Amino acid sequence: MTFCIGIKTKHGIVGLSDTRITSGNETTTSKKLYTVNKKRHSFFIMTSGLRSVRDKAITYFGELIEKEDDSFDKLYKAVNGFADQVKRVAGEDMDSLEKSGFSFNLYSIIGGQLEEDSEPKLYLLYPQGNWIEIRQGTPFVIIGNTGFGNPVLRRSLKYEEPLYFALKSAFLAFDATRISANDVDYPIDTVILENDSYHVIENRFEQHELNHLSEFWNNSLKRAIHKLPADILKKAFFHEEIEESE
């Protein structure tokens, strides 16, 4: 499984992905992030799904970028270009994969800002090649293992938050998923794209660098539970006679 998250705020875009690859009983580490940085032309792709499908689609897209990248002046055009390669791989491999018991399940988060984009854009691309844009109403999207990271984001994250706050929220969503699912793990890759910077900043973090954040969050949650003004819940420890009406 995978954990990849993209967050769009009024200040730009944050992305974070794990690197755990699970195949049967084997576990390896592999990058799930692809970036392009050119003058006034920067974007990234994060993927979840079968590694072979991902690598093939990215390889095809890399060739397309070499030949036609200058024709992409808005991010949705690059998204369409990648979608075409995903559909191309589906046409080549889907039948044989399904006959072998595998699903063609390549989901992608694509974020960036190209020359004619008024601001950074963030998209979710489905395996079928269609996409949606992530907007301020729900300013984040997760692919892969989606359930465990949602609560902290829905409780805390707003479109107006600074990028640093968004990055911390993304980490906590990853940490919740890592604790709950053994197929999501370190190291993690991050991307930051500030409004009108046209440059994706990419970094990798190992577990030993961030362990103190997990410990701080765990301890903070415990203290918050102890301090929760929940006297009404003490009622649960006492038997209450309930009169039955005739």
Steps between C-alpha positions, in 0.01 A plus 500: 500500500598865487444830672517814286338832587466830319381817675403827331494819706473867409880513522588204277516121502648238734553136408624201701546135407634190669741263326390156619453240225339170596499204261384177657728443798767736368535860615717757323539875475431696183428860409138573405564860401586646157587869461559743214667837568549745217477876467139600586408136457499265802286206605510164678324165474441261792356156431344202672435159351699227331867592471531358149207707375636815665850458358372436149264800501771730639750375241256570217421840649870583531536443127198721436651776715823488301310551174197714588558664837506849350142452380378465860434856618232407755519212746177337388663444158788314664244301702326407175837398356568269792144366486559401138803296608304334781232401247773378265639271773146384579451403138825303502487333841155509661368172355808298592513654848135421570542144372782463753283632782635856514309827472598787277496749787731789419379813683702820472524835675635770270584847622685796353491834327575559132547821307133582445365375833386786723593296810625151586251225413441158654328205328400142577533272197302175496615171339246553221676823397238749625585755768365749751654823629557536874361833617464690825177330614693181580860613449671161519502161331648167611568197281594150610413439862245776544308432821731560793629846409165661431389584858792728590468684168125550519529630855789741443574589139354807333578658164632816669770321702873570434701240309696409814174416680389297198828307500465419871144383438617281211764344724246424774270338243792286382596415859146388583502278191846359573396400852180336377622329180816291461524571127572875540837611634809720487689658340261768378539746212358852517435767239425868555382739228438859605275726294677640193836350597492255207738272688412175678717454810554130566643336813524158664468424871608187687320366806772601748460864392127510582456257790485789749196639315313170537587485871393861555166437326436179696573670832288802404203277421533321834512829690199629307300187587585540869391865488182439301208663689297180491344474846170408339661172386549390863132416489598193298657342811178497703192288455191708440159355569271543203130479566311297246174649386200272505 
